Amino acid sequence: MKIGDLVVGGFLIGAIIIMIIPLPPGLIDVFIILNFAIALIILFNALFSKEALNMSSFPTILLFTTVFRLAINVSSTRSILSTGDGGKVIETFGNFVGGGNVVIGIIVFMILVIVQFMVITKGSERVSEVSARFTLDAMPGKQMAIDADLNSGLIDEQQARERRQKIQDEASFYGSMDGASKFVKGDAVAGLLITFINIIGGIASGYFFLNLEIVEAMNKFTIMTIGDGLVGQLPALMISLGTGILVTKVSKEADVSDTLAKELMSVPKALFLSGGALVFLGIATPLPTLLLMFAGGLIITIGIVVNNNSKIAEVTSSIDQDDEDAKEIRKPENVISLLQVDPIELEFGYGIIPLADVSQGGDLLDRVVMIRRQVAIELGAVVPVIRLRDNIQLNPNQYIIKIKGIKVSEGEILFDHYMAMNPGYIEEDIPGVPTLEPAFNLPAKWISEAQRERAEALGYTVVDPPSIIATHLTEIVKAHLDELLTRQDVQTLISNVKESNPVLVEELIPKLLNIGEIQKVLQCLLREGVSIRDLITVFEVLADHASTTRDTDILTEYVRQALKRTISNKFFSPGEMTSVVTLDPTIEQTIMDSVKQTEQGAYITLEPSITQTIIKSVEKEVSKLEGLGKQPIVVTSPIVRAYFKKLTSDYLKDLIVISYNEIDSNVELQSVGMVTI
């Protein structure tokens, strides 16, 4: 156990013991002075902390000090009532503050209680309550702002994590302070009641047990009780003041003294007018002339000093800025920052800026955040940060999408218009500007806001500009997700699996496969749109087969077969007959005979004429599926699937190639054609 744990535990146990065991007056003095010291430390820490979270344990401290103070109060009360002696500190406070006069002592004590209870404690309680409410209400907006900054590249993942943690800490702190402020309020009420009871009990004890006269007992015990109340209420007042300072802090960059000096003494005009008003009152009214003249002159002098300092600061700032500009011109250009290539960029013309500007009601940033979440859920991969930039070289309504600094797609929108697409069965046409939907190259029309309701009533699919850009960006990200998956991303995925399955990861990496080989398998899956979210199954299959082969193409086929439910759910509708195209066994044998194995992997050595014949046959059979409105799916035997996909990938990028072993048993297939030579 740490020393700090022993101190905290001893502090609480000691407070309880003090309530039970009678203490000599000398020891009570020690505890009272310790209580004053703790209250001063808390007050000055609250005063000079940069922000409220610097004292995040303040609610707990408040509870501890309240219990300790009440324990001292109970012990001193017992000593006063039993022996008439509460210690030197209590006696001194009672005589000194009250001047030996009972009435003055009572009045001073009541004023302290009223100040603490009605002003400081009640105000701190209200501020804590409002701060807690506003902090909790502001949490969703702050979270969205962090996501937007992360998505735009202003902060990295670590900074975003730290900001989110800080938001949670603030909510927890202000929520605790809202409840902890009740301790201070209850302490003030308890002090008032204890003092009243002590006066009555002290008079009775002095008269009946100590053989004192009524007046003598009243004078003695009232002064002692007031002294006891003062030594308890003064530390409580300091801690209440510290509570009020802490919950009202707004500056996170400077101490309270710096903030107050900057805000109260930074405007010379205000100082001149204030000083002049005091001087005028000293001359024109019967108020003390010398005092008002002195105070007004002092404030005017401070205003002159502040005014001179501000002018000097402006000149110094201008000189420093000129020096910095000169240094910037003279120093060699730092080109290291120019070498960084962003994985994904969305650049747009100035006409699209309102869609990305939150202050103008744009929600494009939020949609980009949702893209990363959608891809993570759908495909199980982490999409890199998507950079959003305006580019004045583009047309006002044009946008381009870059992957690793190279443009891969572009589009153009009409601001304040909607894109209407015919699902294929609507005969009635609507007027508009003909265009192509950028994500899928479907025919569409730009229509105005006034035409929107009519188009939707007719059955057209109507999409707003932000949705068009978001959909286009989503499809581009999915199409290039395999090349965006880096070794570092794979390491992150492995670390995530290792938290729940350490044995699996330790068996697989690096004994059987290294990170680069696992990256190639995951890239092969993503390239064909297969989700890698079930990484445990992927790693289990790799661990089972990596001992016999390290060919990533073969390992990928094993993994695909293990993920047949995932593949079937993606490409086939359960309970419905799915139309597909099959492969002639002769072609399968021809392809397998042409496969050559090398250390770098397998490749196909078919003659160009045979390749062209196969491709033409595939195009012919696939056109039958497209004519039926179906997606192009070719089903092959497991051994030839990967090589047939490689053969057709350069000609038919959207062709889906699935082996029989990747189809779930409840899927019903119907062949509408066969690829032959």
ZAMARGU-4260 file (C-alpha; in steps of 0.2 Angstrom, whole numbers, plus 5000, padded with zeros to 4 digits):
<rodrens>
0) 5000/5000/5000 | 5006/5017/4996 | 5010/5031/5009 | 4997/5042/5001 | 4984/5028/5003
5) 4989/5027/5022 | 4987/5046/5024 | 4970/5047/5016 | 4964/5032/5026 | 4971/5038/5042
10) 4963/5055/5039 | 4946/5048/5038 | 4948/5036/5052 | 4955/5049/5063 | 4940/5061/5059
15) 4928/5047/5065 | 4939/5043/5081 | 4939/5062/5085 | 4920/5061/5086 | 4920/5047/5098
20) 4935/5049/5110 | 4936/5065/5121 | 4952/5075/5117 | 4962/5087/5128 | 4961/5105/5124
25) 4979/5106/5118 | 4976/5092/5105 | 4960/5101/5099 | 4970/5117/5096 | 4982/5106/5085
30) 4967/5100/5074 | 4959/5117/5073 | 4976/5124/5066 | 4977/5110/5054 | 4960/5113/5048
35) 4964/5131/5045 | 4980/5126/5035 | 4970/5114/5024 | 4957/5127/5021 | 4971/5140/5015
40) 4979/5127/5004 | 4963/5123/4996 | 4958/5141/4993 | 4974/5146/4985 | 4975/5131/4974
45) 4958/5135/4968 | 4963/5153/4965 | 4979/5150/4955 | 4974/5134/4945 | 4973/5137/4927
50) 4956/5128/4924 | 4944/5119/4935 | 4950/5101/4929 | 4967/5105/4937 | 4957/5101/4954
55) 4946/5087/4947 | 4946/5079/4964 | 4939/5094/4972 | 4922/5086/4976 | 4931/5072/4986
60) 4942/5085/4995 | 4926/5095/4999 | 4918/5079/5007 | 4934/5075/5017 | 4936/5092/5024
65) 4918/5094/5029 | 4918/5078/5039 | 4935/5083/5047 | 4928/5100/5052 | 4912/5093/5059
70) 4922/5080/5069 | 4932/5094/5077 | 4916/5103/5081 | 4909/5088/5090 | 4925/5086/5100
75) 4927/5104/5105 | 4908/5105/5109 | 4911/5090/5121 | 4926/5098/5129 | 4917/5115/5132
80) 4901/5107/5139 | 4910/5095/5150 | 4925/5106/5157 | 4921/5123/5151 | 4938/5123/5141
85) 4938/5122/5123 | 4957/5126/5120 | 4967/5142/5118 | 4962/5144/5100 | 4943/5144/5103
90) 4945/5155/5119 | 4956/5168/5109 | 4944/5169/5095 | 4929/5171/5106 | 4937/5185/5116
95) 4947/5194/5102 | 4934/5194/5088 | 4920/5198/5100 | 4930/5210/5110 | 4925/5201/5126
100) 4907/5207/5122 | 4894/5193/5120 | 4882/5203/5109 | 4896/5209/5097 | 4902/5191/5096
105) 4885/5184/5091 | 4883/5198/5078 | 4900/5195/5070 | 4896/5176/5070 | 4879/5178/5062
110) 4886/5190/5049 | 4899/5177/5044 | 4886/5163/5043 | 4874/5174/5032 | 4889/5179/5021
115) 4894/5161/5019 | 4876/5153/5017 | 4866/5166/5008 | 4880/5174/4997 | 4894/5162/4993
120) 4887/5145/4996 | 4870/5148/4987 | 4879/5157/4973 | 4892/5142/4971 | 4878/5130/4971
125) 4868/5138/4957 | 4884/5140/4946 | 4888/5122/4949 | 4870/5117/4944 | 4870/5128/4928
130) 4888/5122/4923 | 4883/5104/4925 | 4868/5106/4914 | 4876/5116/4901 | 4891/5105/4900
135) 4880/5089/4898 | 4870/5098/4885 | 4885/5104/4875 | 4893/5086/4875 | 4886/5080/4858
140) 4891/5097/4849 | 4908/5095/4856 | 4910/5077/4850 | 4904/5082/4833 | 4917/5096/4832
145) 4931/5084/4837 | 4925/5072/4823 | 4925/5087/4811 | 4943/5093/4816 | 4949/5075/4815
150) 4941/5072/4798 | 4948/5089/4791 | 4965/5084/4797 | 4967/5098/4810 | 4970/5085/4824
155) 4976/5067/4824 | 4969/5052/4832 | 4978/5054/4849 | 4973/5073/4850 | 4955/5068/4847
160) 4956/5054/4860 | 4963/5067/4873 | 4949/5080/4869 | 4935/5067/4870 | 4943/5061/4887
165) 4943/5079/4893 | 4925/5082/4888 | 4920/5067/4899 | 4931/5073/4913 | 4922/5090/4912
170) 4905/5082/4913 | 4910/5071/4927 | 4918/5085/4937 | 4904/5098/4935 | 4891/5084/4939
175) 4900/5080/4955 | 4902/5098/4959 | 4883/5100/4958 | 4881/5087/4971 | 4896/5092/4982
180) 4891/5110/4984 | 4877/5103/4995 | 4890/5098/5007 | 4895/5116/5009 | 4877/5121/5011
185) 4873/5108/5024 | 4889/5112/5034 | 4884/5130/5036 | 4866/5125/5042 | 4874/5112/5054
190) 4886/5125/5061 | 4872/5137/5064 | 4862/5124/5073 | 4877/5117/5083 | 4881/5135/5089
195) 4863/5138/5095 | 4862/5121/5104 | 4879/5124/5112 | 4874/5140/5119 | 4858/5133/5127
200) 4868/5117/5133 | 4883/5127/5139 | 4872/5138/5150 | 4863/5123/5157 | 4879/5114/5160
205) 4888/5129/5169 | 4873/5132/5180 | 4869/5114/5185 | 4885/5105/5185 | 4899/5118/5186
210) 4890/5129/5200 | 4891/5145/5190 | 4878/5159/5191 | 4866/5161/5176 | 4875/5177/5170
215) 4892/5170/5173 | 4888/5154/5164 | 4879/5164/5149 | 4894/5175/5147 | 4907/5161/5148
220) 4899/5148/5137 | 4892/5160/5125 | 4910/5167/5121 | 4917/5149/5121 | 4903/5143/5109
225) 4905/5159/5098 | 4924/5155/5097 | 4920/5137/5093 | 4908/5143/5079 | 4921/5155/5072
230) 4935/5143/5071 | 4924/5131/5062 | 4915/5144/5050 | 4931/5153/5045 | 4939/5138/5037
235) 4922/5133/5030 | 4920/5151/5023 | 4937/5149/5014 | 4933/5132/5006 | 4916/5139/5001
240) 4925/5154/4993 | 4937/5141/4984 | 4922/5132/4978 | 4915/5148/4970 | 4931/5152/4962
245) 4933/5135/4955 | 4916/5133/4947 | 4917/5151/4940 | 4933/5149/4931 | 4933/5153/4913
250) 4951/5157/4908 | 4962/5142/4903 | 4977/5152/4898 | 4982/5163/4914 | 4980/5164/4932
255) 4966/5174/4940 | 4978/5188/4944 | 4983/5190/4926 | 4966/5188/4920 | 4959/5202/4932
260) 4973/5214/4928 | 4971/5211/4909 | 4952/5213/4909 | 4950/5228/4922 | 4966/5238/4918
265) 4967/5236/4899 | 4956/5250/4893 | 4963/5267/4897 | 4947/5276/4893 | 4938/5267/4907
270) 4951/5271/4920 | 4951/5290/4914 | 4932/5291/4916 | 4932/5282/4933 | 4946/5293/4940
275) 4938/5309/4933 | 4921/5304/4941 | 4929/5302/4958 | 4938/5319/4957 | 4922/5327/4952
280) 4913/5319/4967 | 4927/5326/4978 | 4925/5343/4972 | 4907/5345/4969 | 4900/5335/4985
285) 4903/5336/5003 | 4911/5319/5003 | 4929/5318/5009 | 4938/5328/4996 | 4956/5323/5000
290) 4952/5304/4999 | 4942/5305/4983 | 4955/5316/4975 | 4969/5304/4980 | 4959/5289/4974
295) 4954/5297/4957 | 4972/5303/4954 | 4979/5286/4957 | 4967/5278/4945 | 4970/5292/4932
300) 4989/5288/4934 | 4986/5270/4931 | 4977/5274/4915 | 4991/5284/4909 | 5004/5270/4913
305) 4992/5257/4904 | 4990/5269/4889 | 5009/5271/4887 | 5012/5253/4889 | 5000/5248/4876
310) 5008/5260/4863 | 5025/5253/4867 | 5018/5236/4865 | 5011/5240/4848 | 5027/5247/4842
315) 5037/5232/4849 | 5024/5220/4841 | 5026/5229/4824 | 5045/5228/4825 | 5045/5210/4830
320) 5033/5206/4816 | 5044/5214/4803 | 5059/5204/4810 | 5049/5188/4809 | 5044/5192/4791
325) 5062/5196/4786 | 5068/5180/4794 | 5055/5170/4785 | 5061/5178/4768 | 5079/5174/4772
330) 5078/5157/4779 | 5079/5142/4766 | 5062/5134/4762 | 5057/5119/4772 | 5051/5107/4759
335) 5049/5092/4770 | 5031/5096/4773 | 5028/5096/4755 | 5033/5078/4753 | 5018/5072/4763
340) 5004/5064/4752 | 4987/5062/4759 | 4978/5045/4756 | 4962/5053/4752 | 4958/5071/4746
345) 4942/5079/4741 | 4945/5096/4732 | 4931/5107/4727 | 4928/5124/4719 | 4922/5139/4729
350) 4904/5137/4724 | 4903/5121/4735 | 4911/5129/4750 | 4894/5132/4758 | 4891/5113/4758
355) 4907/5111/4769 | 4905/5127/4780 | 4896/5123/4796 | 4892/5141/4799 | 4882/5142/4783
360) 4872/5126/4787 | 4883/5114/4777 | 4884/5096/4783 | 4897/5089/4771 | 4910/5087/4786
365) 4897/5076/4795 | 4893/5066/4780 | 4912/5062/4778 | 4913/5056/4796 | 4898/5045/4793
370) 4907/5038/4777 | 4922/5032/4788 | 4909/5024/4800 | 4899/5016/4786 | 4915/5008/4778
375) 4921/5002/4795 | 4905/4993/4799 | 4902/4987/4781 | 4920/4981/4776 | 4929/4981/4793
380) 4943/4992/4788 | 4948/5009/4795 | 4947/5023/4782 | 4961/5036/4783 | 4957/5054/4787
385) 4949/5062/4772 | 4956/5079/4768 | 4943/5092/4762 | 4951/5107/4753 | 4944/5121/4742
390) 4953/5124/4725 | 4951/5140/4716 | 4958/5132/4700 | 4943/5121/4699 | 4926/5127/4691
395) 4915/5134/4705 | 4904/5118/4706 | 4917/5105/4702 | 4925/5093/4714 | 4938/5080/4712
400) 4943/5065/4722 | 4962/5061/4724 | 4969/5044/4730 | 4987/5047/4736 | 4988/5063/4727
405) 4982/5057/4710 | 4965/5062/4704 | 4954/5046/4701 | 4937/5054/4699 | 4928/5070/4697
410) 4910/5077/4697 | 4900/5093/4695 | 4885/5099/4704 | 4872/5113/4702 | 4870/5122/4719
415) 4852/5124/4725 | 4847/5110/4713 | 4842/5092/4715 | 4847/5077/4705 | 4832/5066/4699
420) 4835/5049/4692 | 4823/5038/4684 | 4822/5020/4692 | 4818/5013/4674 | 4799/5011/4675
425) 4793/5029/4675 | 4787/5034/4658 | 4783/5052/4661 | 4797/5064/4659 | 4801/5080/4669
430) 4810/5095/4662 | 4828/5098/4669 | 4846/5099/4664 | 4853/5082/4658 | 4868/5075/4667
435) 4876/5059/4673 | 4876/5053/4691 | 4894/5053/4695 | 4896/5037/4706 | 4887/5025/4695
440) 4886/5035/4678 | 4867/5033/4678 | 4857/5046/4667 | 4849/5059/4678 | 4843/5077/4677
445) 4846/5093/4688 | 4829/5100/4694 | 4825/5115/4704 | 4817/5115/4722 | 4800/5119/4714
450) 4800/5103/4704 | 4806/5092/4718 | 4789/5087/4725 | 4782/5082/4708 | 4797/5072/4704
455) 4796/5062/4720 | 4777/5060/4717 | 4781/5052/4700 | 4793/5040/4708 | 4810/5048/4703
460) 4824/5046/4715 | 4829/5064/4721 | 4845/5067/4729 | 4853/5083/4736 | 4871/5089/4731
465) 4879/5084/4748 | 4872/5066/4746 | 4878/5065/4728 | 4896/5070/4734 | 4895/5058/4749
470) 4889/5044/4738 | 4902/5047/4725 | 4916/5048/4738 | 4910/5032/4747 | 4911/5022/4731
475) 4928/5028/4727 | 4934/5024/4744 | 4927/5006/4743 | 4935/5004/4726 | 4952/5009/4732
480) 4951/5003/4750 | 4963/4989/4746 | 4977/5001/4742 | 4973/5012/4756 | 4976/4998/4769
485) 4994/5000/4775 | 5004/4989/4786 | 5001/5001/4800 | 4983/4999/4798 | 4985/4980/4798
490) 4995/4982/4814 | 4981/4992/4822 | 4968/4978/4817 | 4980/4965/4824 | 4982/4974/4841
495) 4963/4975/4842 | 4961/4957/4840 | 4975/4953/4852 | 4965/4961/4866 | 4952/4947/4866
500) 4962/4933/4857 | 4980/4934/4862 | 4983/4916/4859 | 4977/4916/4841 | 4988/4932/4837
505) 5004/4925/4845 | 5002/4908/4836 | 5000/4917/4819 | 5011/4932/4820 | 5026/4931/4817
510) 5028/4912/4818 | 5018/4908/4803 | 5015/4925/4793 | 5022/4942/4794 | 5012/4958/4794
515) 5015/4961/4775 | 5008/4944/4770 | 4993/4946/4781 | 4991/4964/4773 | 4991/4955/4755
520) 4977/4943/4760 | 4966/4957/4767 | 4970/4968/4752 | 4964/4953/4741 | 4948/4952/4751
525) 4944/4971/4750 | 4948/4972/4732 | 4933/4961/4728 | 4922/4969/4741 | 4923/4955/4754
530) 4922/4962/4772 | 4936/4959/4784 | 4927/4963/4799 | 4927/4945/4806 | 4946/4946/4808
535) 4945/4931/4821 | 4939/4919/4807 | 4951/4926/4795 | 4966/4924/4807 | 4959/4906/4812
540) 4960/4901/4794 | 4977/4908/4791 | 4984/4899/4806 | 4976/4883/4800 | 4984/4884/4782
545) 4999/4895/4784 | 5010/4880/4790 | 5007/4871/4773 | 5008/4886/4761 | 5013/4905/4762
550) 5005/4909/4744 | 4994/4923/4748 | 4982/4920/4733 | 4979/4902/4740 | 4977/4908/4758
555) 4964/4921/4752 | 4954/4907/4743 | 4954/4897/4760 | 4948/4913/4769 | 4935/4916/4756
560) 4928/4899/4758 | 4927/4901/4777 | 4918/4918/4774 | 4905/4910/4763 | 4890/4916/4773
565) 4897/4934/4772 | 4899/4932/4753 | 4882/4924/4751 | 4873/4938/4761 | 4882/4951/4751
570) 4879/4945/4733 | 4864/4933/4735 | 4846/4936/4741 | 4840/4922/4753 | 4824/4913/4747
575) 4826/4921/4729 | 4832/4912/4714 | 4848/4921/4708 | 4853/4921/4690 | 4872/4918/4687
580) 4884/4913/4673 | 4894/4897/4674 | 4911/4893/4666 | 4914/4879/4654 | 4925/4865/4662
585) 4936/4866/4646 | 4940/4884/4649 | 4944/4880/4667 | 4956/4867/4662 | 4964/4878/4649
590) 4967/4892/4662 | 4974/4879/4675 | 4986/4873/4662 | 4992/4890/4658 | 4996/4895/4676
595) 5015/4896/4680 | 5021/4896/4698 | 5036/4907/4703 | 5044/4914/4719 | 5034/4930/4716
600) 5018/4921/4714 | 5007/4913/4700 | 5003/4921/4683 | 4994/4916/4668 | 5002/4912/4651
605) 4987/4911/4639 | 4989/4916/4621 | 4981/4933/4617 | 4969/4926/4605 | 4962/4913/4618
610) 4961/4927/4631 | 4951/4938/4619 | 4939/4924/4615 | 4936/4921/4633 | 4933/4939/4637
615) 4921/4941/4622 | 4911/4926/4628 | 4911/4933/4646 | 4904/4949/4639 | 4891/4941/4629
620) 4885/4930/4644 | 4886/4944/4656 | 4875/4955/4645 | 4861/4943/4647 | 4861/4946/4666
625) 4862/4965/4663 | 4847/4964/4652 | 4838/4956/4666 | 4843/4969/4678 | 4854/4958/4688
630) 4872/4960/4694 | 4885/4951/4683 | 4890/4935/4693 | 4901/4921/4686 | 4902/4905/4696
635) 4917/4894/4694 | 4926/4879/4703 | 4937/4884/4718 | 4953/4880/4710 | 4951/4892/4695
640) 4942/4906/4703 | 4957/4917/4708 | 4965/4915/4691 | 4949/4918/4681 | 4946/4934/4691
645) 4964/4940/4687 | 4961/4936/4669 | 4945/4947/4668 | 4949/4961/4680 | 4957/4972/4667
650) 4942/4970/4655 | 4927/4969/4667 | 4931/4977/4683 | 4913/4975/4690 | 4912/4957/4687
655) 4909/4946/4702 | 4918/4929/4702 | 4913/4917/4715 | 4917/4898/4718 | 4905/4885/4722
660) 4913/4883/4739 | 4909/4901/4743 | 4890/4899/4741 | 4880/4895/4756 | 4869/4879/4755
665) 4852/4889/4756 | 4856/4899/4741 | 4846/4895/4725 | 4855/4898/4708 | 4849/4898/4690
670) 4862/4897/4676 | 4857/4909/4661 | 4873/4905/4651 | 4890/4897/4651 | 4906/4905/4646
675) 4914/4894/4632 | 4928/4896/4619
</rodrens>
